Amino acid sequence: MIKELCNAAVVLLLTASAAGAHETGEVGKVTLVFEHELPNVPGKSMKGVLVEYGPGASNEAHTHPPSAFIYATVLEGAVKSQVNDGPVKTYRVGESFTESPGDRHLVSANASTTEPARLLAVFVVDTTAKELVFPLQPATR
């Protein structure tokens, strides 16, 4: 069921946002695009977040709710990412990465200064979690 929901969300996002304009600022645009309680996992929900980066855009270092497991897939362009103390990696269209509860997302950026990039981040998180992104304090980076 989760796989079917993720596939449907990707198709919906590709269709709905293909004609949309891209952010051209320095900060990536983050939009909640779906939210669904999991009927077979009480207290948990799936939440889909579309992240759109204009050329050269990025988001600050951050973390997520303590219950959040995240599966992110690049839909357009290329995205640089660093989770915890791992290497900075560049992910291209169709490639994915994960974040586990408690992870620190230190780098989240468009890899290009000339082309836009988009990714879909699917959260499995406590249903009560309303805020999905928390900026990291400088001392925790």
C-alpha positions as CSV (number, residue, x, y, z in Angstrom):
1,M,0.0,0.0,0.0
2,I,2.8,2.4,0.9
3,K,4.5,1.7,-2.5
4,E,1.3,2.4,-4.4
5,L,0.7,5.7,-2.5
6,C,4.3,6.8,-3.2
7,N,4.0,6.0,-6.9
8,A,0.7,7.8,-7.1
9,A,2.2,10.9,-5.4
10,V,5.2,11.0,-7.8
11,V,2.8,10.7,-10.8
12,L,0.6,13.5,-9.4
13,L,3.6,15.7,-8.7
14,L,5.2,15.2,-12.1
15,T,1.9,16.1,-13.8
16,A,0.9,18.9,-11.5
17,S,4.2,20.7,-11.3
18,A,5.6,20.2,-14.8
19,A,3.9,23.4,-16.0
20,G,4.7,25.4,-12.8
21,A,7.3,28.1,-12.5
22,H,10.4,27.4,-10.4
23,E,11.7,29.4,-7.6
24,T,14.7,31.5,-8.6
25,G,15.7,32.7,-5.1
26,E,18.6,31.4,-3.0
27,V,16.3,29.3,-0.7
28,G,14.5,26.2,-1.8
29,K,10.7,26.3,-1.7
30,V,9.2,23.5,0.5
31,T,5.5,22.6,0.0
32,L,3.5,19.9,1.8
33,V,1.7,18.1,-1.1
34,F,0.0,15.2,0.7
35,E,-0.8,13.9,4.1
36,H,-2.3,10.5,4.9
37,E,-2.8,8.6,8.1
38,L,-1.6,5.0,7.9
39,P,-4.6,2.8,8.7
40,N,-2.5,-0.2,9.6
41,V,0.0,1.7,11.7
42,P,-1.9,3.7,14.4
43,G,-0.4,7.1,15.2
44,K,1.7,7.3,12.0
45,S,1.2,9.2,8.8
46,M,2.8,9.6,5.4
47,K,3.5,13.2,4.5
48,G,4.9,14.2,1.1
49,V,7.0,17.3,0.7
50,L,8.0,18.8,-2.6
51,V,11.3,20.7,-2.5
52,E,11.9,23.0,-5.4
53,Y,15.3,24.7,-5.9
54,G,16.0,27.5,-8.3
55,P,19.5,27.6,-9.8
56,G,22.1,27.8,-7.0
57,A,19.4,27.6,-4.2
58,S,19.8,25.7,-1.0
59,N,18.2,25.1,2.4
60,E,19.9,25.6,5.7
61,A,21.2,22.7,7.8
62,H,18.3,21.1,9.6
63,T,16.8,18.1,11.3
64,H,13.3,16.6,11.4
65,P,10.8,15.3,14.1
66,P,12.3,12.6,16.2
67,S,9.9,10.0,14.7
68,A,10.6,10.9,11.1
69,F,11.9,8.4,8.6
70,I,12.4,10.1,5.2
71,Y,12.7,8.7,1.7
72,A,13.7,11.4,-0.9
73,T,13.7,11.0,-4.7
74,V,15.1,13.5,-7.1
75,L,12.4,14.4,-9.7
76,E,14.3,17.0,-11.8
77,G,17.9,18.2,-12.0
78,A,20.5,17.2,-9.4
79,V,20.6,17.7,-5.7
80,K,23.6,17.8,-3.3
81,S,23.0,16.2,0.1
82,Q,24.9,15.4,3.2
83,V,23.4,13.5,6.1
84,N,25.2,13.5,9.4
85,D,29.0,13.2,8.9
86,G,28.7,11.3,5.6
87,P,30.1,12.6,2.4
88,V,28.4,15.3,0.3
89,K,26.7,13.3,-2.5
90,T,25.0,14.5,-5.7
91,Y,21.8,12.7,-6.6
92,R,20.3,12.9,-10.1
93,V,16.8,12.3,-11.5
94,G,15.4,8.9,-10.2
95,E,18.1,8.5,-7.5
96,S,17.0,8.4,-3.8
97,F,18.4,8.8,-0.3
98,T,17.0,8.2,3.1
99,E,17.2,10.0,6.5
100,S,16.6,8.1,9.7
101,P,15.1,9.4,13.0
102,G,17.6,11.8,14.6
103,D,19.7,12.4,11.5
104,R,21.1,15.9,10.7
105,H,20.7,17.1,7.1
106,L,23.8,19.3,6.8
107,V,23.7,20.0,3.0
108,S,20.6,20.3,1.0
109,A,21.1,22.2,-2.3
110,N,20.7,22.4,-6.0
111,A,23.9,21.1,-7.6
112,S,23.5,23.5,-10.6
113,T,23.8,27.2,-10.8
114,T,21.9,27.3,-14.1
115,E,19.1,24.7,-13.9
116,P,16.3,24.1,-11.4
117,A,16.0,20.9,-9.3
118,R,13.1,19.2,-7.5
119,L,12.8,16.4,-5.1
120,L,9.9,14.6,-3.3
121,A,10.6,13.7,0.3
122,V,8.1,11.2,1.8
123,F,8.0,11.2,5.6
124,V,6.7,8.4,7.8
125,V,6.2,10.3,11.0
126,D,4.0,10.6,14.1
127,T,0.6,11.9,13.0
128,T,0.8,14.6,15.7
129,A,4.0,16.1,14.1
130,K,3.0,19.3,12.5
131,E,6.4,21.0,11.9
132,L,8.6,18.8,9.6
133,V,11.8,20.9,9.5
134,F,13.9,22.4,12.3
135,P,16.9,24.5,11.6
136,L,20.1,23.3,13.3
137,Q,21.8,25.5,15.8
138,P,25.4,26.4,14.7
139,A,26.9,24.3,17.6
140,T,25.2,21.1,16.5
141,R,26.5,21.2,12.9
